[in-house]
Structures are given as C-alpha cells and as structure tokens.
Amino acid sequence: MKWNLRLVAAQRGIWKATELQRQLAEHGLVISAGKMSGLWSKTPASLKLDDLEIICTVLGCDVGDLLVPEPRKVVVRGESAAGGAE
C-alpha cells in the first residue's frame, strides 16, 4: 500500500505535520510528535481504524485517498520471484 497522507494534506492546504497534528487533536486524536512524524514521513506499519476515521474526517477524504493499493509489490504465495508457478 502507498500511504498518501502528505499529498492529501497538501491538497487541502496543510503543509506541516504540526498543523495536521493540531487539527487531529481538536477532533480528539492526540498524537505525540514522534508518532506524528512517522505518520507524516513514512507508511505506518499499523493504524487503528478509529484513528484512520478521524484522519479522514479532518482531511475530508476517503480511506482510498490515503491508502492506494500497489498490486505489483504483492508476492503471491506459491509463485517464484519470476512470476511462474513453483
């Protein structure tokens, strides 16, 4: 999955992680500076659905705007790296 938080935020005029952090806190999602930095600069390994819902609410977006599938990166079990069946 590709995590598009920065792009979606920028499309809504939010250019700094601290600004988004402040808006999230106004909606009840208090995030530490370290966690916010991680959300802003890289793809999170996990994210609570409740938190994702608040992020979408603040940004006025859908989950599909933030998370974009990257099917080429998926390795199918039972297939070799070359793409053939084992």
C-alpha positions as CSV (number, residue, x, y, z in Angstrom):
1,M,0.0,0.0,0.0
2,K,1.1,3.5,-0.7
3,W,0.4,6.0,2.2
4,N,-0.6,9.4,0.8
5,L,-1.1,11.4,3.9
6,R,1.3,14.3,2.9
7,L,-0.2,14.5,-0.6
8,V,-3.8,14.5,0.7
9,A,-3.0,17.1,3.4
10,A,-1.2,19.3,0.9
11,Q,-4.2,19.2,-1.4
12,R,-6.2,20.7,1.5
13,G,-3.7,23.4,2.3
14,I,-2.0,21.6,5.2
15,W,1.8,21.8,4.6
16,K,3.2,21.0,8.1
17,A,2.7,17.9,10.3
18,T,2.2,20.1,13.3
19,E,-0.8,21.8,11.7
20,L,-2.4,18.4,11.0
21,Q,-1.5,17.3,14.5
22,R,-3.3,20.3,15.9
23,Q,-6.4,19.7,13.8
24,L,-6.4,16.0,14.8
25,A,-6.2,16.9,18.5
26,E,-9.2,19.2,18.0
27,H,-11.2,16.1,16.9
28,G,-10.0,14.0,19.9
29,L,-7.0,12.3,18.3
30,V,-3.9,13.3,20.4
31,I,-0.7,12.1,18.7
32,S,2.8,12.5,20.1
33,A,5.3,14.5,18.0
34,G,7.3,11.3,17.3
35,K,4.2,9.3,16.1
36,M,3.0,12.3,14.0
37,S,6.5,12.5,12.4
38,G,6.2,8.8,11.5
39,L,2.7,9.2,10.0
40,W,3.8,12.2,8.0
41,S,7.1,10.9,6.6
42,K,6.6,7.1,6.1
43,T,4.0,4.4,5.7
44,P,2.7,3.2,9.1
45,A,3.0,-0.5,9.9
46,S,-0.3,-0.3,11.6
47,L,-3.0,2.2,12.3
48,K,-6.2,2.0,14.4
49,L,-9.4,2.2,12.4
50,D,-10.7,4.8,14.8
51,D,-7.6,6.9,14.2
52,L,-7.9,6.5,10.4
53,E,-11.5,7.6,10.6
54,I,-10.6,10.8,12.4
55,I,-7.8,11.5,9.9
56,C,-10.3,11.1,7.0
57,T,-12.8,13.3,8.8
58,V,-10.2,16.1,9.4
59,L,-8.9,15.9,5.8
60,G,-12.4,15.5,4.3
61,C,-11.2,12.4,2.4
62,D,-11.9,8.7,1.9
63,V,-9.7,5.9,3.0
64,G,-8.9,5.2,-0.6
65,D,-7.4,8.7,-0.9
66,L,-4.9,7.9,1.8
67,L,-4.2,4.2,1.1
68,V,-3.6,3.3,-2.6
69,P,-3.0,-0.4,-3.5
70,E,0.2,-1.3,-5.2
71,P,-0.5,-4.7,-6.6
72,R,2.9,-5.0,-8.4
73,K,4.5,-5.2,-4.9
74,V,2.4,-8.2,-3.8
75,V,4.1,-11.5,-3.9
76,V,1.6,-14.3,-4.4
77,R,2.3,-17.5,-2.4
78,G,3.3,-20.4,-4.5
79,E,4.9,-18.3,-7.2
80,S,8.6,-17.7,-7.7
81,A,10.0,-14.2,-7.9
82,A,10.0,-14.5,-11.7
83,G,6.2,-14.9,-11.7
84,G,5.9,-18.6,-12.6
85,A,4.3,-21.3,-10.5
86,E,6.5,-23.4,-8.4
